[in-house]
């Protein structure tokens, strides 16, 4: 509920701020900032702004219409477009309808607004790809209804949203705050930190072999955004744990561990669905190893022990993420903007 503080009430002190259950501090007042990490993530997100329509798709269209892609390669592309097209909407809706109303800190809310906009850009990107390639939009956008491996992942996430969306839901109880933490872990750690990363590895493998480079470039920018989303989410989760240690019980930790293990099995099943015979040197067993590897990294970042001990079969993914931190979306388009700036309004 939005309320203004009483006229003449005491000014906000930085120590008054909390991530959840802080109803004494006006959420409309950004300063003084307590959580500098949230503001840094917001600024980094703003610096990384991009738009899908800026990326040329001519080479992708030509390749897609040719006979130079195998049926198995097309399957990988279509499956990932179908999964991401609705998954990004699920993430955006969860931010706006579930997370935002229960986070009581203004700098975190500032970032959440930025993230919600970025999720909309990602959904825009998949629409742009579908339209550019002339794909069957009904097939792509209904995979979460018609392809079991996609549907199971989306249903897994929706289960974590249902309780938080109840009108009477509150984080004021231990049980409620734990349910909220589980929602954050489900979306930031699992959806954006595990499910998405598996898809990134599949699509960027095409880009590395100079295939479907327009889609690959868009996935590079989406990956860069999602890396910040993941980092913000983990900071938020760890911050809530630190401020509310009573939530992080051994029993709850076991629940989180089991949740991530279930997610790993869902993602492995998805990999086998996408790669029944393997493409571009990629196989489903390689993705089992990769999903287990990144799951271990996510577990460690929220203070839990690694579960699998698998090695990274795609070390180039780590290198890609590091390179994307330095990549400027507009560098390759400076000439276009210079030409546009030279035009007169009278022409």
C-alpha positions in Angstrom: 0.0 0.0 0.0 1.3 3.5 -0.9 1.3 6.0 1.9 3.1 9.2 2.6 4.7 9.7 6.0 2.9 12.1 8.4 3.8 15.7 7.9 6.6 16.8 10.2 7.7 13.2 11.0 11.3 12.3 11.6 13.7 12.2 8.6 14.7 8.8 7.4 18.1 7.5 8.7 20.0 5.0 6.6 20.0 2.4 9.4 16.1 2.5 9.3 16.1 0.8 5.9 15.4 -2.9 5.5 14.9 -5.1 2.4 11.6 -6.6 3.6 9.1 -5.8 6.3 10.1 -2.2 6.7 6.9 -0.2 7.1 8.3 2.7 9.1 10.4 4.1 6.2 8.9 5.8 3.2 9.6 3.7 0.1 9.2 6.8 -2.1 12.4 8.3 -0.7 15.6 7.0 -2.5 18.1 8.9 -0.4 20.0 8.1 1.8 21.0 4.9 0.0 21.8 2.0 2.2 22.3 -0.8 -0.3 25.0 0.5 -2.7 25.0 -2.8 -4.6 21.4 -2.2 -5.7 22.2 1.2 -7.1 25.3 -0.1 -8.8 23.2 -2.8 -10.5 20.7 -0.1 -11.6 23.4 2.1 -13.1 25.1 -0.8 -14.9 21.7 -1.9 -16.4 21.2 1.7 -17.7 24.7 1.7 -19.3 23.9 -1.5 -21.1 20.7 -0.3 -22.8 20.0 -1.9 -26.2 17.1 -2.4 -28.6 16.4 -5.6 -30.7 15.5 -3.7 -33.9 19.1 -2.3 -34.0 20.5 -5.7 -34.8 20.5 -6.7 -38.5 18.8 -10.0 -39.3 19.5 -10.2 -43.1 22.1 -13.0 -42.8 19.9 -15.0 -40.4 17.0 -14.7 -42.8 19.1 -15.9 -45.7 20.5 -18.9 -43.8 17.1 -19.9 -42.3 15.5 -19.9 -45.8 18.4 -22.0 -47.2 19.1 -25.7 -46.9 22.3 -25.1 -44.9 20.8 -25.7 -41.5 19.9 -29.3 -40.5 16.5 -30.2 -39.0 18.3 -30.8 -35.7 19.9 -27.4 -35.7 16.5 -25.8 -36.5 15.0 -27.7 -33.6 17.5 -26.3 -31.1 16.7 -22.7 -32.3 12.9 -23.2 -32.3 12.9 -24.8 -28.9 14.9 -22.1 -27.3 12.9 -19.3 -28.9 9.7 -21.0 -27.6 11.0 -21.4 -24.1 12.5 -17.9 -23.8 9.5 -16.1 -25.4 7.2 -17.0 -22.5 9.8 -17.4 -19.8 10.9 -13.7 -20.1 7.2 -12.8 -19.6 6.9 -15.0 -16.6 10.0 -13.3 -15.0 8.6 -9.8 -15.8 5.2 -10.6 -14.4 6.8 -12.0 -11.2 8.7 -8.8 -10.7 5.8 -6.5 -11.2 3.1 -8.6 -9.5 5.0 -10.5 -6.8 8.5 -9.2 -5.9 8.0 -5.4 -6.2 5.2 -5.2 -3.6 7.1 -7.1 -0.9 10.5 -5.4 -1.3 10.4 -2.4 1.0 13.6 -0.7 0.0 13.5 2.1 -2.6 16.9 1.5 -4.2 16.1 -2.1 -4.8 12.7 -1.1 -6.2 14.5 1.3 -8.5 16.5 -1.7 -9.9 13.4 -3.9 -10.1 11.8 -1.3 -12.4 14.8 -1.3 -14.6 14.8 -5.1 -14.7 11.1 -5.3 -15.6 11.8 -3.0 -18.6 14.7 -5.2 -19.6 12.5 -8.3 -19.5 10.1 -6.4 -21.8 13.0 -5.7 -24.2 13.9 -9.4 -24.2 10.3 -10.4 -25.0 10.4 -7.8 -27.8 13.6 -9.5 -29.1 11.9 -12.9 -29.5 9.0 -11.2 -31.3 11.4 -9.5 -33.6 13.2 -12.7 -34.4 10.0 -14.6 -35.1 8.8 -11.9 -37.4 12.2 -11.5 -39.1 12.5 -15.3 -39.9 8.8 -15.6 -40.8 8.3 -18.3 -38.2 4.9 -19.7 -37.2 4.2 -17.5 -34.2 1.5 -19.9 -32.9 4.1 -22.7 -32.7 6.7 -20.6 -31.0 4.6 -18.8 -28.5 2.5 -21.9 -27.5 5.4 -24.3 -26.7 4.7 -23.8 -23.0 1.3 -25.3 -23.7 2.3 -28.0 -26.2 5.9 -29.1 -25.5 6.2 -31.1 -22.2 9.8 -30.2 -21.6 9.0 -26.5 -21.8 5.7 -26.7 -20.0 7.3 -28.5 -17.0 9.8 -25.7 -16.5 7.2 -23.0 -16.7 4.8 -24.8 -14.3 7.7 -25.3 -11.9 8.2 -21.5 -11.7 4.5 -20.7 -11.5 4.2 -22.9 -8.5 6.6 -20.6 -6.7 4.5 -17.6 -7.7 1.0 -18.7 -6.7 1.4 -18.3 -3.0 3.1 -14.9 -3.2 0.3 -13.7 -5.5 -2.4 -14.4 -2.9 -4.1 -11.2 -1.8 -3.6 -12.1 1.9 0.1 -13.1 1.4 2.5 -11.4 3.8 6.2 -11.6 4.5 5.6 -10.6 8.2 5.6 -14.3 9.3 8.6 -16.7 9.1 6.6 -18.9 6.8 5.6 -16.1 4.5 9.2 -14.7 4.3 10.5 -18.1 3.5 8.0 -18.5 0.7 9.1 -15.1 -0.6 12.8 -16.2 -0.4 11.9 -19.4 -2.3 10.2 -17.3 -5.0 13.4 -15.2 -5.3 15.6 -18.3 -5.5 13.2 -19.9 -8.0 13.3 -16.9 -10.4 16.8 -15.4 -9.9 18.9 -18.5 -9.1 17.0 -21.1 -11.1 15.1 -19.5 -14.0 17.7 -16.7 -14.8 20.7 -18.5 -13.3 20.2 -22.1 -14.5 17.4 -22.5 -17.1 18.5 -19.4 -19.1 22.2 -20.2 -19.0 21.6 -23.6 -20.6 19.7 -21.9 -23.5 22.4 -19.3 -23.8 25.1 -22.0 -24.3 23.0 -23.7 -27.0 22.3 -20.5 -29.0 25.7 -18.9 -28.6 27.2 -22.2 -29.9 25.7 -21.3 -33.3 27.1 -17.7 -33.1 30.6 -19.1 -32.4 30.4 -21.0 -35.7 29.1 -18.0 -37.6 25.6 -19.3 -37.9 22.5 -17.3 -37.0 24.6 -14.4 -35.9 21.8 -11.9 -35.6 20.0 -14.2 -33.1 23.4 -14.8 -31.5 24.1 -11.1 -31.0 20.7 -10.6 -29.4 21.3 -13.5 -27.0 24.7 -11.9 -26.2 23.0 -8.8 -25.0 20.3 -10.8 -23.2 23.0 -12.8 -21.4 24.7 -9.6 -20.3 21.5 -8.3 -18.9 20.7 -11.6 -17.2 24.1 -11.7 -15.6 23.3 -8.5 -13.8 19.8 -9.8 -12.9 21.4 -12.9 -11.4 23.9 -10.8 -9.4 21.2 -8.5 -8.1 19.0 -11.4 -7.1 21.8 -13.2 -5.2 22.6 -9.9 -3.4 19.0 -9.5 -2.5 18.6 -13.1 -1.3 21.8 -12.9 0.8 20.8 -9.5 2.1 17.4 -10.8 3.3 19.1 -13.8 4.9 21.6 -11.5 6.7 18.8 -9.3 8.1 16.5 -12.2 8.9 18.7 -15.1 10.1 15.8 -16.9 11.6 14.6 -17.7 8.0 17.7 -19.7 7.0 17.0 -22.8 9.0 18.6 -26.2 8.3 15.2 -27.5 7.2 14.7 -24.5 4.8 18.2 -25.0 3.4 17.3 -28.6 2.6 14.1 -27.4 0.8 16.2 -25.0 -1.3 18.7 -27.7 -2.1 15.9 -30.0 -3.2 14.3 -27.3 -5.3 17.5 -26.7 -7.2 18.1 -30.4 -7.6 14.6 -30.7 -9.1 15.3 -27.8 -11.4 18.5 -29.4 -12.6 16.5 -32.6 -13.6 14.0 -30.4 -15.5 16.7 -28.7 -17.4 18.5 -31.9 -18.2 15.2 -33.3 -19.6 14.9 -30.1 -21.7 18.4 -30.6 -23.1 17.6 -34.1 -24.2 14.5 -32.8 -25.9 16.4 -30.1 -27.7 19.4 -32.3 -28.6 18.1 -35.8 -29.4 21.1 -36.5 -31.7 23.4 -33.5 -30.9 24.4 -30.6 -33.1 27.6 -28.5 -33.6 29.6 -30.8 -31.4 27.0 -30.4 -28.6 25.3 -33.4 -26.9 22.7 -33.7 -24.2 25.1 -35.4 -21.8 27.4 -32.3 -22.1 24.5 -30.2 -21.0 23.8 -32.5 -18.0 27.3 -31.7 -16.9 27.0 -28.0 -17.6 23.7 -27.6 -15.8 25.2 -29.5 -12.8 28.3 -27.3 -12.9 26.3 -24.0 -12.9 23.9 -25.3 -10.3 26.9 -25.9 -8.0 28.1 -22.3 -8.6 24.6 -21.0 -7.7 24.4 -23.1 -4.6 27.7 -21.8 -3.4 26.7 -18.2 -4.0 23.7 -18.4 -1.6 25.8 -20.2 1.1 25.0 -23.8 0.3 27.4 -26.7 -0.5 28.0 -27.7 -4.1 26.1 -30.9 -4.8 27.4 -32.3 -8.1 31.1 -31.7 -8.5 30.8 -31.6 -12.3 33.3 -29.7 -14.5 32.5 -27.0 -17.0 32.3 -28.4 -20.5 31.9 -24.9 -22.0 34.7 -22.8 -20.5 34.1 -20.4 -23.4 30.8 -19.3 -21.8 32.7 -17.7 -18.9 35.0 -16.0 -21.4 31.9 -14.7 -23.3 30.4 -13.2 -20.1 33.7 -11.4 -19.3 33.9 -10.0 -22.8 30.3 -8.9 -22.8 31.0 -6.7 -19.8 33.3 -4.6 -22.0 31.2 -4.7 -25.1 29.4 -1.5 -26.1 26.2 -2.1 -28.1 26.6 1.2 -29.9 30.2 0.9 -31.0 29.4 -1.0 -34.2 26.7 1.5 -35.1 28.6 4.8 -34.6 28.7 5.5 -38.4 25.0 5.0 -38.6 24.3 7.5 -35.9 26.8 10.0 -37.3 25.1 9.8 -40.6 21.7 10.3 -39.0 23.0 13.2 -37.0 24.2 14.9 -40.2 20.7 15.0 -41.7 18.9 18.3 -41.6 15.3 18.5 -40.4 14.6 20.4 -43.6 15.5 17.5 -45.9 
